[in-house]
Amino acid sequence: MNGRPAHRLAAAGVAVGSLLLLGLLVLPVSALVLRGGAAGFRQLGTDAELRASLLLTASTATLATLVAVVLGTPIAWLLARGRMPAAALVGALLDLPLLIPHPVAGIALLLAFGRASPLGGALDRAGIALLGSPLAIGLAMLFVAAPLYVSAAREAIARVDARYESVARTLGDSAWRAAWRVTRPLAGRGLVAAAVVMWARAASEFGAIVILTYNPKVASVLSYDRFNAFGLDAALPVAAVLVLLAVIPLLVLRSLRVRAALGEPAR
């Protein structure tokens, strides 16, 4: 009997703490959407710069995600199946961009691909203008977000029993062909979810991009630019549109989870 009041007090404390944390997460976003959401959608019809920044954001994030899917999925498979040499080192290198501040990531990219670097100089002599271009934006997005895709894709592939691949190999498939024909469809929903998470992270990037490319402006840089130049009221509509657009990948992820719960086959 003596334990019941203490148990109830602890439960009440957990409930209050959970509500406080939820409020901390929900209140700022709600205030932003309520204050600037309607104005943001109105500006979509009248503000050409906002439309251009959203299109640039979506296109570069999509390109970065496609590159990560093509190049990162084989790495994820090798890591999931334990076939990657120096797997611990490779995994640490892949996770490193997630741990460093993103302006620092932008500085690192600038050192590696700026005109003063050997690679950047070679690109410049070849007529490829990297800095200040959409290509630099995609590069920054790829650097900061691709580790998310590889990590999630590795988990999705690891959930597929490797014995299915072994059966396919006994029927004459190579290891890569078995992974493509057997594991890829079975892990398909997880791979799509990983790509959606990466796209959302890439589209929201600011720190690395602003170091490499201030113009043309992605939506996050446009919001920051208007805040600096014109104040809070000018930045609110752009920021609110970004928050509302972030709901789209969340809905896609929710749909994938509901399908998985219902047991629908991945396509």
N, C-alpha and C positions, 0 to 999 in steps of 0.2 A: 504493500500500500504506500509506503514511504517513497517508493521510486516513481509513482505515477505523477505527482506534481513536478518533479524534476524532469521527467520525460516530456510532459506537456510544455514546460517552460523551454526546454531545448527545442521542441518542435516549433513553438511560437517564434523562437529566435531565428531558426532556420528560415521560416516563412517570411519574417520581416526582412532578413538579409537578402533573400532571393528577390523580394519585391523591390528593395532598394537597388540591387544590381540591375534588374529589369528596367526600372525607371531611369537609371543612369544611361542605359543603352537606347531606350526608346524616346525619352524626352527630347534630346537634341535633334534627332532626325525628324520627329513629329513637328517640332517648332520650325525647323527649316522648311519642311514641305508645306505646312499651313501658312507660313509667312510668304514664301516665294513660289509655290507650286503653280498657282493659277497664272501669275505673271510670266513664269517660265514657259508655260505652254502657249500663252499668247505671243511671246517673243519668237517662238518657233516659226510663226507665220510671217514675221516682219523683220527678224534679225538674221541677215544673210551670214554674218560672221559666226553666229551661234550654230546655224545649220551646217556651215562648212566645218566647224570644229568637231561637231558630233559625227559627221561623215568621216572625217580624218581619223577620229578616235576609233570608230567602228572598223574601218578598213584596215588600219595598221594593227589593231588588236587581232583581227581575223587572220591577217597574214602571219603575224607572230605565232598564233595558235596553230595554224596549218604547218608551219615549219617545225614547231615543237612536236606535233603529232607524227610527222614523217620521220624526223630524226630521233625523237625521244622514245617512241614506242619500242624500237629494237633494244635500246638501252634498258628500258624498263623490263623487257622480257628476259634479257641476260641477267639482270639483277635478281629478278623473281625466281629464276631457275638456277641460280648459283653458278652461272657460267661466265660471269664477268671477272677477268683477271684483276687482282687488287680491288675487289669489290668494296671493301671498307673505305679505301682511299677515294675511289670513284664516288661512292655515296656521300662522303664528306665534302668533296668538291662540288657536287650537285646541290647540296644543302647550303653551302656557304653564302650564295646570294640572298638567301632568306634571312640571314643573320646579320648582315652588314647594313648600316643605314643607307637608304636609297640615294641620297645625294653623294655619298661615298661611292656607291656603285656607278653613278654618273661620272664621277671624277676618274674612276678606274677605266671606264669605257673611253673617256676622253684621252687618257694616256695611251691606251692601246690602239685607238682608231683615229686620233687627231692627226692633223697634217704633219706635226712634228715627229710622229712615230714612223718607224719603217713601213708598217702596213698601211697606215693612213697616207703616207707620202706616195706609196705605190698606187693606191687607189686614186689619189688626186692626179697623178701623172697619167693614169689610164682614163681620166675624164669622169670619174665617179665621185660626185660631190656628196660626201656622207653627212658631215655636220651641217645642221640647218636644213635637213631634208626629211621627208617622210621615212626614208630608209633608216635614218638615225633613231627616229621615234620607234619604229618596229624593232630595231636592235635593242634599245633600252627595255622595251616591253618583254622581249624574248629573254633577256638576261635576268630580269627580276621575277618573271612568272613561269618560265619553263620548268624550274625545279618543282613547282607545285604539280604540274602535269606528270612529270616522270614519277614522282613519289606516289601520287594517286593511281597512276596506271600500273605501277609495280604491284600495289596492293590488289588491284582488280585482277591482274594476271595470276598473282599468287593464290587467289581464291579458286582458281580453276585447277582441278586435279591434274597433275603432270602425267598421270597414267593414260589419260586420253591421247596425249601426244605420243606416248610410247606405242599405243595401239596403232595410231596412224603411221608411225615409222615402220612397224612390222608389215604394213601393207604397201611399203615402198616409198613413202614420203620422206623427204629430207627433214631435218630438224626445223628449218625455217618454213618450209611448206606446211608441215604439221602445225606449227604455231599459227600460220596464216589461216589455214582451213579449219582448224579445230578450236584453238584457244581464242583467237580474235572474236569469233561470233559469241562464244560463251562469256567472254569478258567485255562484250560490246557495250553494255549499259554502263559499266564502270568506266570504260574508256571515254565514252561520251560525257559522262559526269566530270571526269578529270579535265576534259577539254573545255567544258563550260566554266569550271572554276578558274582555269587559267585565263580564259577570255575575259572574265569579269575582273580578275586581278590586273591583267594587262590594261584594260580600258580605264581603270582607276589610277594608274600610275602617274606620279607627278615628279618626285624628287630626281630620279635618274634622267627623265626626259628634259626637264628644264635646264639641266647642265649641258646637254648636247644640242637641244633645239628649242629655242624660245619661239621662233617663227619658222614654219607655220604652227599655229597654236592648236593643240588638242584641247578638249573641253576642260580638263582640270587646270591647265595653264591659263586658259581664257578666264576661268573663274578667279584665279589668283591675280591675273593682270587687271581685271576690272575692280577687284577689291583694292588693289594698290593705287589705281589711277582715279577711281570715282567713289570708293567707299563701299560700305556694306550693302546698301540698297541696290547698287548696280550689280554686285556679285551674287545676290540672293537668287534671282531667277535661273541663272546658269547652274548654280549649285543645286537648286531644287530639281531641275531637270535631270541632272546626273543621278541624284538619289532615286528619282522615280524610274529612270531607265535601269537602275541596278536591280529593280524588282524583276525584270525579265529573266535574267539567268537564275534568280532564285525560284521563279515559277517553273523553269525548265528542270531544275534539280528536284523540286518537289514532285513534279510529274514523273520523273524517273524513279523516285523512291516509291511512289504509289504504285507504279507498274510492277516494281520488284516485289512489293508486298502482296500484290494480287497474283503474282506468279506468271505474268505475261512474258513470253519469250522475247529476248533481245533481238533487234533487227540489225 
